[in-house]
Every structure is written in C-alpha cells, then in structure tokens.
Amino acid sequence: MPKLPGIGQKDAVRVLQKRGFRVMREGKYITRSNGAVMVQVPGHSVINAYTMGYIAKVAGLTPGQFRELL
C-alpha cells in the first residue's frame, strides 16, 4: 500500500476539492463525491499513512499525484 505520511484532514480535503470532489456530508468523517466516486476522509488532525494511501487510491490518484496537489 502506498504511504502518504503526515497529511492532515484539511490538506486531504483541499486536494480532493482541487480534483472536483464536493462535500456531501460532514460529521466525524467528511464525505466527498465527484458524482461517480464517494470518498470519506476521517476527522483526524493527522491521518494514518495507510488510510491516506487508500483515500488517494479511491480518488483515482497515485501517491505522487497526490503530493503534487498538496
């Protein structure tokens, strides 16, 4: 699993927003969708590296592409 260590919730949400994901729900998790894919971002200050890798994969991004959008 690709690792993206040390990325916080706000950074992850900002990257998804750049990729066209819009907020669907907010609570403990922020659910974002681009119409075809739904991604849930946990409300942690720092997200686990494996979780962040999975979020990037579901959003259709490689770890390198995700880092470029930060």
mmCIF file of the N, C-alpha and C atoms, coordinates in Angstrom:
data_MODEL
# 
_entry.id   MODEL 
# 
loop_
_atom_site.group_PDB 
_atom_site.id 
_atom_site.type_symbol 
_atom_site.label_atom_id 
_atom_site.label_alt_id 
_atom_site.label_comp_id 
_atom_site.label_asym_id 
_atom_site.label_entity_id 
_atom_site.label_seq_id 
_atom_site.pdbx_PDB_ins_code 
_atom_site.Cartn_x 
_atom_site.Cartn_y 
_atom_site.Cartn_z 
_atom_site.occupancy 
_atom_site.B_iso_or_equiv 
_atom_site.pdbx_formal_charge 
_atom_site.auth_seq_id 
_atom_site.auth_comp_id 
_atom_site.auth_asym_id 
_atom_site.auth_atom_id 
_atom_site.pdbx_PDB_model_num 
ATOM 1   N N  . MET A 1 1  ? 0.850   -1.177 0.000  1.00 0.00 ? 1  MET A N  1 
ATOM 2   C CA . MET A 1 1  ? 0.000   0.000  0.000  1.00 0.00 ? 1  MET A CA 1 
ATOM 3   C C  . MET A 1 1  ? 0.892   1.236  0.000  1.00 0.00 ? 1  MET A C  1 
ATOM 4   N N  . PRO A 1 2  ? 0.620   2.196  -0.859 1.00 0.00 ? 2  PRO A N  1 
ATOM 5   C CA . PRO A 1 2  ? 1.431   3.414  -0.906 1.00 0.00 ? 2  PRO A CA 1 
ATOM 6   C C  . PRO A 1 2  ? 1.267   4.229  0.360  1.00 0.00 ? 2  PRO A C  1 
ATOM 7   N N  . LYS A 1 3  ? 2.357   4.853  0.795  1.00 0.00 ? 3  LYS A N  1 
ATOM 8   C CA . LYS A 1 3  ? 2.310   5.628  2.030  1.00 0.00 ? 3  LYS A CA 1 
ATOM 9   C C  . LYS A 1 3  ? 2.345   7.116  1.740  1.00 0.00 ? 3  LYS A C  1 
ATOM 10  N N  . LEU A 1 4  ? 1.508   7.849  2.426  1.00 0.00 ? 4  LEU A N  1 
ATOM 11  C CA . LEU A 1 4  ? 1.478   9.305  2.384  1.00 0.00 ? 4  LEU A CA 1 
ATOM 12  C C  . LEU A 1 4  ? 1.462   9.799  3.829  1.00 0.00 ? 4  LEU A C  1 
ATOM 13  N N  . PRO A 1 5  ? 2.609   9.757  4.513  1.00 0.00 ? 5  PRO A N  1 
ATOM 14  C CA . PRO A 1 5  ? 2.614   10.080 5.944  1.00 0.00 ? 5  PRO A CA 1 
ATOM 15  C C  . PRO A 1 5  ? 2.476   11.563 6.241  1.00 0.00 ? 5  PRO A C  1 
ATOM 16  N N  . GLY A 1 6  ? 1.926   11.849 7.417  1.00 0.00 ? 6  GLY A N  1 
ATOM 17  C CA . GLY A 1 6  ? 1.886   13.203 7.927  1.00 0.00 ? 6  GLY A CA 1 
ATOM 18  C C  . GLY A 1 6  ? 0.926   14.159 7.250  1.00 0.00 ? 6  GLY A C  1 
ATOM 19  N N  . ILE A 1 7  ? -0.101  13.654 6.613  1.00 0.00 ? 7  ILE A N  1 
ATOM 20  C CA . ILE A 1 7  ? -1.062  14.518 5.931  1.00 0.00 ? 7  ILE A CA 1 
ATOM 21  C C  . ILE A 1 7  ? -2.286  14.669 6.827  1.00 0.00 ? 7  ILE A C  1 
ATOM 22  N N  . GLY A 1 8  ? -2.702  15.888 7.040  1.00 0.00 ? 8  GLY A N  1 
ATOM 23  C CA . GLY A 1 8  ? -3.856  16.161 7.883  1.00 0.00 ? 8  GLY A CA 1 
ATOM 24  C C  . GLY A 1 8  ? -5.144  16.183 7.088  1.00 0.00 ? 8  GLY A C  1 
ATOM 25  N N  . GLN A 1 9  ? -6.249  16.261 7.820  1.00 0.00 ? 9  GLN A N  1 
ATOM 26  C CA . GLN A 1 9  ? -7.565  16.261 7.195  1.00 0.00 ? 9  GLN A CA 1 
ATOM 27  C C  . GLN A 1 9  ? -7.749  17.454 6.262  1.00 0.00 ? 9  GLN A C  1 
ATOM 28  N N  . LYS A 1 10 ? -7.323  18.629 6.688  1.00 0.00 ? 10 LYS A N  1 
ATOM 29  C CA . LYS A 1 10 ? -7.518  19.827 5.866  1.00 0.00 ? 10 LYS A CA 1 
ATOM 30  C C  . LYS A 1 10 ? -6.764  19.729 4.551  1.00 0.00 ? 10 LYS A C  1 
ATOM 31  N N  . ASP A 1 11 ? -5.546  19.174 4.572  1.00 0.00 ? 11 ASP A N  1 
ATOM 32  C CA . ASP A 1 11 ? -4.769  19.011 3.346  1.00 0.00 ? 11 ASP A CA 1 
ATOM 33  C C  . ASP A 1 11 ? -5.428  18.000 2.417  1.00 0.00 ? 11 ASP A C  1 
ATOM 34  N N  . ALA A 1 12 ? -5.910  16.895 2.978  1.00 0.00 ? 12 ALA A N  1 
ATOM 35  C CA . ALA A 1 12 ? -6.572  15.873 2.167  1.00 0.00 ? 12 ALA A CA 1 
ATOM 36  C C  . ALA A 1 12 ? -7.836  16.425 1.513  1.00 0.00 ? 12 ALA A C  1 
ATOM 37  N N  . VAL A 1 13 ? -8.622  17.178 2.275  1.00 0.00 ? 13 VAL A N  1 
ATOM 38  C CA . VAL A 1 13 ? -9.853  17.763 1.748  1.00 0.00 ? 13 VAL A CA 1 
ATOM 39  C C  . VAL A 1 13 ? -9.527  18.772 0.646  1.00 0.00 ? 13 VAL A C  1 
ATOM 40  N N  . ARG A 1 14 ? -8.471  19.545 0.813  1.00 0.00 ? 14 ARG A N  1 
ATOM 41  C CA . ARG A 1 14 ? -8.078  20.538 -0.192 1.00 0.00 ? 14 ARG A CA 1 
ATOM 42  C C  . ARG A 1 14 ? -7.675  19.865 -1.509 1.00 0.00 ? 14 ARG A C  1 
ATOM 43  N N  . VAL A 1 15 ? -6.943  18.746 -1.423 1.00 0.00 ? 15 VAL A N  1 
ATOM 44  C CA . VAL A 1 15 ? -6.547  18.014 -2.632 1.00 0.00 ? 15 VAL A CA 1 
ATOM 45  C C  . VAL A 1 15 ? -7.777  17.464 -3.340 1.00 0.00 ? 15 VAL A C  1 
ATOM 46  N N  . LEU A 1 16 ? -8.699  16.888 -2.593 1.00 0.00 ? 16 LEU A N  1 
ATOM 47  C CA . LEU A 1 16 ? -9.910  16.347 -3.209 1.00 0.00 ? 16 LEU A CA 1 
ATOM 48  C C  . LEU A 1 16 ? -10.752 17.455 -3.839 1.00 0.00 ? 16 LEU A C  1 
ATOM 49  N N  . GLN A 1 17 ? -10.772 18.616 -3.215 1.00 0.00 ? 17 GLN A N  1 
ATOM 50  C CA . GLN A 1 17 ? -11.519 19.748 -3.778 1.00 0.00 ? 17 GLN A CA 1 
ATOM 51  C C  . GLN A 1 17 ? -10.910 20.174 -5.109 1.00 0.00 ? 17 GLN A C  1 
ATOM 52  N N  . LYS A 1 18 ? -9.591  20.162 -5.207 1.00 0.00 ? 18 LYS A N  1 
ATOM 53  C CA . LYS A 1 18 ? -8.915  20.511 -6.464 1.00 0.00 ? 18 LYS A CA 1 
ATOM 54  C C  . LYS A 1 18 ? -9.268  19.521 -7.569 1.00 0.00 ? 18 LYS A C  1 
ATOM 55  N N  . ARG A 1 19 ? -9.545  18.264 -7.187 1.00 0.00 ? 19 ARG A N  1 
ATOM 56  C CA . ARG A 1 19 ? -9.901  17.228 -8.156 1.00 0.00 ? 19 ARG A CA 1 
ATOM 57  C C  . ARG A 1 19 ? -11.396 17.190 -8.477 1.00 0.00 ? 19 ARG A C  1 
ATOM 58  N N  . GLY A 1 20 ? -12.170 18.144 -7.932 1.00 0.00 ? 20 GLY A N  1 
ATOM 59  C CA . GLY A 1 20 ? -13.579 18.238 -8.279 1.00 0.00 ? 20 GLY A CA 1 
ATOM 60  C C  . GLY A 1 20 ? -14.528 17.528 -7.331 1.00 0.00 ? 20 GLY A C  1 
ATOM 61  N N  . PHE A 1 21 ? -14.048 17.081 -6.181 1.00 0.00 ? 21 PHE A N  1 
ATOM 62  C CA . PHE A 1 21 ? -14.906 16.432 -5.195 1.00 0.00 ? 21 PHE A CA 1 
ATOM 63  C C  . PHE A 1 21 ? -15.631 17.493 -4.382 1.00 0.00 ? 21 PHE A C  1 
ATOM 64  N N  . ARG A 1 22 ? -16.923 17.320 -4.190 1.00 0.00 ? 22 ARG A N  1 
ATOM 65  C CA . ARG A 1 22 ? -17.760 18.261 -3.441 1.00 0.00 ? 22 ARG A CA 1 
ATOM 66  C C  . ARG A 1 22 ? -18.223 17.613 -2.137 1.00 0.00 ? 22 ARG A C  1 
ATOM 67  N N  . VAL A 1 23 ? -18.485 18.422 -1.125 1.00 0.00 ? 23 VAL A N  1 
ATOM 68  C CA . VAL A 1 23 ? -18.926 17.923 0.172  1.00 0.00 ? 23 VAL A CA 1 
ATOM 69  C C  . VAL A 1 23 ? -20.344 17.364 0.063  1.00 0.00 ? 23 VAL A C  1 
ATOM 70  N N  . MET A 1 24 ? -20.521 16.146 0.554  1.00 0.00 ? 24 MET A N  1 
ATOM 71  C CA . MET A 1 24 ? -21.838 15.524 0.600  1.00 0.00 ? 24 MET A CA 1 
ATOM 72  C C  . MET A 1 24 ? -22.374 15.546 2.035  1.00 0.00 ? 24 MET A C  1 
ATOM 73  N N  . ARG A 1 25 ? -21.501 15.189 3.001  1.00 0.00 ? 25 ARG A N  1 
ATOM 74  C CA . ARG A 1 25 ? -21.859 15.160 4.421  1.00 0.00 ? 25 ARG A CA 1 
ATOM 75  C C  . ARG A 1 25 ? -20.641 15.533 5.249  1.00 0.00 ? 25 ARG A C  1 
ATOM 76  N N  . GLU A 1 26 ? -20.907 16.080 6.432  1.00 0.00 ? 26 GLU A N  1 
ATOM 77  C CA . GLU A 1 26 ? -19.834 16.365 7.376  1.00 0.00 ? 26 GLU A CA 1 
ATOM 78  C C  . GLU A 1 26 ? -20.243 15.870 8.753  1.00 0.00 ? 26 GLU A C  1 
ATOM 79  N N  . GLY A 1 27 ? -19.300 15.286 9.441  1.00 0.00 ? 27 GLY A N  1 
ATOM 80  C CA . GLY A 1 27 ? -19.504 14.773 10.786 1.00 0.00 ? 27 GLY A CA 1 
ATOM 81  C C  . GLY A 1 27 ? -18.151 14.311 11.279 1.00 0.00 ? 27 GLY A C  1 
ATOM 82  N N  . LYS A 1 28 ? -18.094 13.092 11.843 1.00 0.00 ? 28 LYS A N  1 
ATOM 83  C CA . LYS A 1 28 ? -16.794 12.542 12.222 1.00 0.00 ? 28 LYS A CA 1 
ATOM 84  C C  . LYS A 1 28 ? -15.936 12.318 10.981 1.00 0.00 ? 28 LYS A C  1 
ATOM 85  N N  . TYR A 1 29 ? -16.592 12.035 9.888  1.00 0.00 ? 29 TYR A N  1 
ATOM 86  C CA . TYR A 1 29 ? -15.935 11.886 8.596  1.00 0.00 ? 29 TYR A CA 1 
ATOM 87  C C  . TYR A 1 29 ? -16.508 12.921 7.645  1.00 0.00 ? 29 TYR A C  1 
ATOM 88  N N  . ILE A 1 30 ? -15.678 13.403 6.731  1.00 0.00 ? 30 ILE A N  1 
ATOM 89  C CA . ILE A 1 30 ? -16.166 14.286 5.674  1.00 0.00 ? 30 ILE A CA 1 
ATOM 90  C C  . ILE A 1 30 ? -16.322 13.424 4.432  1.00 0.00 ? 30 ILE A C  1 
ATOM 91  N N  . THR A 1 31 ? -17.525 13.329 3.928  1.00 0.00 ? 31 THR A N  1 
ATOM 92  C CA . THR A 1 31 ? -17.808 12.542 2.731  1.00 0.00 ? 31 THR A CA 1 
ATOM 93  C C  . THR A 1 31 ? -17.847 13.490 1.545  1.00 0.00 ? 31 THR A C  1 
ATOM 94  N N  . ARG A 1 32 ? -17.023 13.182 0.541  1.00 0.00 ? 32 ARG A N  1 
ATOM 95  C CA . ARG A 1 32 ? -16.951 13.999 -0.662 1.00 0.00 ? 32 ARG A CA 1 
ATOM 96  C C  . ARG A 1 32 ? -17.223 13.116 -1.868 1.00 0.00 ? 32 ARG A C  1 
ATOM 97  N N  . SER A 1 33 ? -17.793 13.709 -2.906 1.00 0.00 ? 33 SER A N  1 
ATOM 98  C CA . SER A 1 33 ? -18.123 12.949 -4.107 1.00 0.00 ? 33 SER A CA 1 
ATOM 99  C C  . SER A 1 33 ? -17.872 13.802 -5.339 1.00 0.00 ? 33 SER A C  1 
ATOM 100 N N  . ASN A 1 34 ? -17.483 13.136 -6.424 1.00 0.00 ? 34 ASN A N  1 
ATOM 101 C CA . ASN A 1 34 ? -17.346 13.824 -7.703 1.00 0.00 ? 34 ASN A CA 1 
ATOM 102 C C  . ASN A 1 34 ? -18.439 13.396 -8.668 1.00 0.00 ? 34 ASN A C  1 
ATOM 103 N N  . GLY A 1 35 ? -19.441 12.722 -8.158 1.00 0.00 ? 35 GLY A N  1 
ATOM 104 C CA . GLY A 1 35 ? -20.549 12.253 -8.982 1.00 0.00 ? 35 GLY A CA 1 
ATOM 105 C C  . GLY A 1 35 ? -20.450 10.773 -9.274 1.00 0.00 ? 35 GLY A C  1 
ATOM 106 N N  . ALA A 1 36 ? -19.245 10.243 -9.380 1.00 0.00 ? 36 ALA A N  1 
ATOM 107 C CA . ALA A 1 36 ? -19.056 8.834  -9.663 1.00 0.00 ? 36 ALA A CA 1 
ATOM 108 C C  . ALA A 1 36 ? -18.458 8.087  -8.477 1.00 0.00 ? 36 ALA A C  1 
ATOM 109 N N  . VAL A 1 37 ? -17.639 8.768  -7.715 1.00 0.00 ? 37 VAL A N  1 
ATOM 110 C CA . VAL A 1 37 ? -16.905 8.143  -6.608 1.00 0.00 ? 37 VAL A CA 1 
ATOM 111 C C  . VAL A 1 37 ? -17.167 8.918  -5.318 1.00 0.00 ? 37 VAL A C  1 
ATOM 112 N N  . MET A 1 38 ? -17.381 8.173  -4.215 1.00 0.00 ? 38 MET A N  1 
ATOM 113 C CA . MET A 1 38 ? -17.511 8.810  -2.905 1.00 0.00 ? 38 MET A CA 1 
ATOM 114 C C  . MET A 1 38 ? -16.283 8.456  -2.076 1.00 0.00 ? 38 MET A C  1 
ATOM 115 N N  . VAL A 1 39 ? -15.712 9.467  -1.412 1.00 0.00 ? 39 VAL A N  1 
ATOM 116 C CA . VAL A 1 39 ? -14.523 9.291  -0.582 1.00 0.00 ? 39 VAL A CA 1 
ATOM 117 C C  . VAL A 1 39 ? -14.834 9.829  0.805  1.00 0.00 ? 39 VAL A C  1 
ATOM 118 N N  . GLN A 1 40 ? -14.463 9.073  1.840  1.00 0.00 ? 40 GLN A N  1 
ATOM 119 C CA . GLN A 1 40 ? -14.638 9.525  3.211  1.00 0.00 ? 40 GLN A CA 1 
ATOM 120 C C  . GLN A 1 40 ? -13.277 9.837  3.817  1.00 0.00 ? 40 GLN A C  1 
ATOM 121 N N  . VAL A 1 41 ? -13.147 11.052 4.354  1.00 0.00 ? 41 VAL A N  1 
ATOM 122 C CA . VAL A 1 41 ? -11.908 11.491 4.987  1.00 0.00 ? 41 VAL A CA 1 
ATOM 123 C C  . VAL A 1 41 ? -12.168 11.587 6.488  1.00 0.00 ? 41 VAL A C  1 
ATOM 124 N N  . PRO A 1 42 ? -11.388 10.830 7.295  1.00 0.00 ? 42 PRO A N  1 
ATOM 125 C CA . PRO A 1 42 ? -11.610 10.885 8.741  1.00 0.00 ? 42 PRO A CA 1 
ATOM 126 C C  . PRO A 1 42 ? -11.249 12.251 9.316  1.00 0.00 ? 42 PRO A C  1 
ATOM 127 N N  . GLY A 1 43 ? -11.882 12.603 10.412 1.00 0.00 ? 43 GLY A N  1 
ATOM 128 C CA . GLY A 1 43 ? -11.674 13.914 11.027 1.00 0.00 ? 43 GLY A CA 1 
ATOM 129 C C  . GLY A 1 43 ? -10.505 13.956 11.989 1.00 0.00 ? 43 GLY A C  1 
ATOM 130 N N  . HIS A 1 44 ? -9.392  13.333 11.649 1.00 0.00 ? 44 HIS A N  1 
ATOM 131 C CA . HIS A 1 44 ? -8.203  13.328 12.497 1.00 0.00 ? 44 HIS A CA 1 
ATOM 132 C C  . HIS A 1 44 ? -7.276  14.465 12.093 1.00 0.00 ? 44 HIS A C  1 
ATOM 133 N N  . SER A 1 45 ? -6.494  14.963 13.059 1.00 0.00 ? 45 SER A N  1 
ATOM 134 C CA . SER A 1 45 ? -5.547  16.027 12.721 1.00 0.00 ? 45 SER A CA 1 
ATOM 135 C C  . SER A 1 45 ? -4.448  15.488 11.810 1.00 0.00 ? 45 SER A C  1 
ATOM 136 N N  . VAL A 1 46 ? -3.998  14.255 12.039 1.00 0.00 ? 46 VAL A N  1 
ATOM 137 C CA . VAL A 1 46 ? -3.045  13.591 11.150 1.00 0.00 ? 46 VAL A CA 1 
ATOM 138 C C  . VAL A 1 46 ? -3.626  12.226 10.808 1.00 0.00 ? 46 VAL A C  1 
ATOM 139 N N  . ILE A 1 47 ? -3.731  11.960 9.513  1.00 0.00 ? 47 ILE A N  1 
ATOM 140 C CA . ILE A 1 47 ? -4.348  10.719 9.045  1.00 0.00 ? 47 ILE A CA 1 
ATOM 141 C C  . ILE A 1 47 ? -3.276  9.648  8.878  1.00 0.00 ? 47 ILE A C  1 
ATOM 142 N N  . ASN A 1 48 ? -3.566  8.424  9.311  1.00 0.00 ? 48 ASN A N  1 
ATOM 143 C CA . ASN A 1 48 ? -2.693  7.272  9.173  1.00 0.00 ? 48 ASN A CA 1 
ATOM 144 C C  . ASN A 1 48 ? -2.222  7.144  7.719  1.00 0.00 ? 48 ASN A C  1 
ATOM 145 N N  . ALA A 1 49 ? -0.962  6.780  7.518  1.00 0.00 ? 49 ALA A N  1 
ATOM 146 C CA . ALA A 1 49 ? -0.375  6.698  6.180  1.00 0.00 ? 49 ALA A CA 1 
ATOM 147 C C  . ALA A 1 49 ? -1.112  5.690  5.293  1.00 0.00 ? 49 ALA A C  1 
ATOM 148 N N  . TYR A 1 50 ? -1.493  4.547  5.846  1.00 0.00 ? 50 TYR A N  1 
ATOM 149 C CA . TYR A 1 50 ? -2.197  3.544  5.053  1.00 0.00 ? 50 TYR A CA 1 
ATOM 150 C C  . TYR A 1 50 ? -3.596  4.014  4.676  1.00 0.00 ? 50 TYR A C  1 
ATOM 151 N N  . THR A 1 51 ? -4.259  4.685  5.587  1.00 0.00 ? 51 THR A N  1 
ATOM 152 C CA . THR A 1 51 ? -5.580  5.239  5.303  1.00 0.00 ? 51 THR A CA 1 
ATOM 153 C C  . THR A 1 51 ? -5.488  6.296  4.212  1.00 0.00 ? 51 THR A C  1 
ATOM 154 N N  . MET A 1 52 ? -4.467  7.141  4.299  1.00 0.00 ? 52 MET A N  1 
ATOM 155 C CA . MET A 1 52 ? -4.289  8.193  3.298  1.00 0.00 ? 52 MET A CA 1 
ATOM 156 C C  . MET A 1 52 ? -3.987  7.586  1.925  1.00 0.00 ? 52 MET A C  1 
ATOM 157 N N  . GLY A 1 53 ? -3.213  6.520  1.886  1.00 0.00 ? 53 GLY A N  1 
ATOM 158 C CA . GLY A 1 53 ? -2.945  5.828  0.624  1.00 0.00 ? 53 GLY A CA 1 
ATOM 159 C C  . GLY A 1 53 ? -4.205  5.264  0.014  1.00 0.00 ? 53 GLY A C  1 
ATOM 160 N N  . TYR A 1 54 ? -5.083  4.721  0.866  1.00 0.00 ? 54 TYR A N  1 
ATOM 161 C CA . TYR A 1 54 ? -6.349  4.181  0.386  1.00 0.00 ? 54 TYR A CA 1 
ATOM 162 C C  . TYR A 1 54 ? -7.253  5.291  -0.147 1.00 0.00 ? 54 TYR A C  1 
ATOM 163 N N  . ILE A 1 55 ? -7.301  6.429  0.547  1.00 0.00 ? 55 ILE A N  1 
ATOM 164 C CA . ILE A 1 55 ? -8.114  7.562  0.098  1.00 0.00 ? 55 ILE A CA 1 
ATOM 165 C C  . ILE A 1 55 ? -7.639  8.029  -1.273 1.00 0.00 ? 55 ILE A C  1 
ATOM 166 N N  . ALA A 1 56 ? -6.325  8.131  -1.454 1.00 0.00 ? 56 ALA A N  1 
ATOM 167 C CA . ALA A 1 56 ? -5.772  8.547  -2.751 1.00 0.00 ? 56 ALA A CA 1 
ATOM 168 C C  . ALA A 1 56 ? -6.140  7.537  -3.835 1.00 0.00 ? 56 ALA A C  1 
ATOM 169 N N  . LYS A 1 57 ? -6.054  6.253  -3.514 1.00 0.00 ? 57 LYS A N  1 
ATOM 170 C CA . LYS A 1 57 ? -6.370  5.203  -4.490 1.00 0.00 ? 57 LYS A CA 1 
ATOM 171 C C  . LYS A 1 57 ? -7.832  5.267  -4.916 1.00 0.00 ? 57 LYS A C  1 
ATOM 172 N N  . VAL A 1 58 ? -8.741  5.430  -3.948 1.00 0.00 ? 58 VAL A N  1 
ATOM 173 C CA . VAL A 1 58 ? -10.175 5.511  -4.257 1.00 0.00 ? 58 VAL A CA 1 
ATOM 174 C C  . VAL A 1 58 ? -10.464 6.748  -5.098 1.00 0.00 ? 58 VAL A C  1 
ATOM 175 N N  . ALA A 1 59 ? -9.747  7.840  -4.833 1.00 0.00 ? 59 ALA A N  1 
ATOM 176 C CA . ALA A 1 59 ? -9.952  9.080  -5.587 1.00 0.00 ? 59 ALA A CA 1 
ATOM 177 C C  . ALA A 1 59 ? -9.328  9.021  -6.981 1.00 0.00 ? 59 ALA A C  1 
ATOM 178 N N  . GLY A 1 60 ? -8.612  7.932  -7.283 1.00 0.00 ? 60 GLY A N  1 
ATOM 179 C CA . GLY A 1 60 ? -8.023  7.774  -8.610 1.00 0.00 ? 60 GLY A CA 1 
ATOM 180 C C  . GLY A 1 60 ? -6.681  8.470  -8.761 1.00 0.00 ? 60 GLY A C  1 
ATOM 181 N N  . LEU A 1 61 ? -5.957  8.637  -7.658 1.00 0.00 ? 61 LEU A N  1 
ATOM 182 C CA . LEU A 1 61 ? -4.666  9.314  -7.684 1.00 0.00 ? 61 LEU A CA 1 
ATOM 183 C C  . LEU A 1 61 ? -3.560  8.375  -7.222 1.00 0.00 ? 61 LEU A C  1 
ATOM 184 N N  . THR A 1 62 ? -2.375  8.564  -7.767 1.00 0.00 ? 62 THR A N  1 
ATOM 185 C CA . THR A 1 62 ? -1.198  7.879  -7.250 1.00 0.00 ? 62 THR A CA 1 
ATOM 186 C C  . THR A 1 62 ? -0.638  8.725  -6.110 1.00 0.00 ? 62 THR A C  1 
ATOM 187 N N  . PRO A 1 63 ? 0.206   8.155  -5.261 1.00 0.00 ? 63 PRO A N  1 
ATOM 188 C CA . PRO A 1 63 ? 0.800   8.966  -4.191 1.00 0.00 ? 63 PRO A CA 1 
ATOM 189 C C  . PRO A 1 63 ? 1.570   10.181 -4.723 1.00 0.00 ? 63 PRO A C  1 
ATOM 190 N N  . GLY A 1 64 ? 2.252   10.023 -5.844 1.00 0.00 ? 64 GLY A N  1 
ATOM 191 C CA . GLY A 1 64 ? 2.972   11.151 -6.443 1.00 0.00 ? 64 GLY A CA 1 
ATOM 192 C C  . GLY A 1 64 ? 2.041   12.257 -6.894 1.00 0.00 ? 64 GLY A C  1 
ATOM 193 N N  . GLN A 1 65 ? 0.946   11.890 -7.531 1.00 0.00 ? 65 GLN A N  1 
ATOM 194 C CA . GLN A 1 65 ? -0.033  12.891 -7.967 1.00 0.00 ? 65 GLN A CA 1 
ATOM 195 C C  . GLN A 1 65 ? -0.655  13.588 -6.767 1.00 0.00 ? 65 GLN A C  1 
ATOM 196 N N  . PHE A 1 66 ? -0.908  12.820 -5.698 1.00 0.00 ? 66 PHE A N  1 
ATOM 197 C CA . PHE A 1 66 ? -1.496  13.411 -4.506 1.00 0.00 ? 66 PHE A CA 1 
ATOM 198 C C  . PHE A 1 66 ? -0.559  14.439 -3.890 1.00 0.00 ? 66 PHE A C  1 
ATOM 199 N N  . ARG A 1 67 ? 0.743   14.094 -3.814 1.00 0.00 ? 67 ARG A N  1 
ATOM 200 C CA . ARG A 1 67 ? 1.732   15.028 -3.249 1.00 0.00 ? 67 ARG A CA 1 
ATOM 201 C C  . ARG A 1 67 ? 1.862   16.289 -4.091 1.00 0.00 ? 67 ARG A C  1 
ATOM 202 N N  . GLU A 1 68 ? 1.776   16.172 -5.402 1.00 0.00 ? 68 GLU A N  1 
ATOM 203 C CA . GLU A 1 68 ? 1.867   17.339 -6.282 1.00 0.00 ? 68 GLU A CA 1 
ATOM 204 C C  . GLU A 1 68 ? 0.734   18.319 -6.040 1.00 0.00 ? 68 GLU A C  1 
ATOM 205 N N  . LEU A 1 69 ? -0.441  17.816 -5.688 1.00 0.00 ? 69 LEU A N  1 
ATOM 206 C CA . LEU A 1 69 ? -1.602  18.676 -5.478 1.00 0.00 ? 69 LEU A CA 1 
ATOM 207 C C  . LEU A 1 69 ? -1.639  19.309 -4.086 1.00 0.00 ? 69 LEU A C  1 
ATOM 208 N N  . LEU A 1 70 ? -0.728  18.895 -3.202 1.00 0.00 ? 70 LEU A N  1 
ATOM 209 C CA . LEU A 1 70 ? -0.710  19.473 -1.845 1.00 0.00 ? 70 LEU A CA 1 
ATOM 210 C C  . LEU A 1 70 ? -0.350  20.916 -1.852 1.00 0.00 ? 70 LEU A C  1 
# 
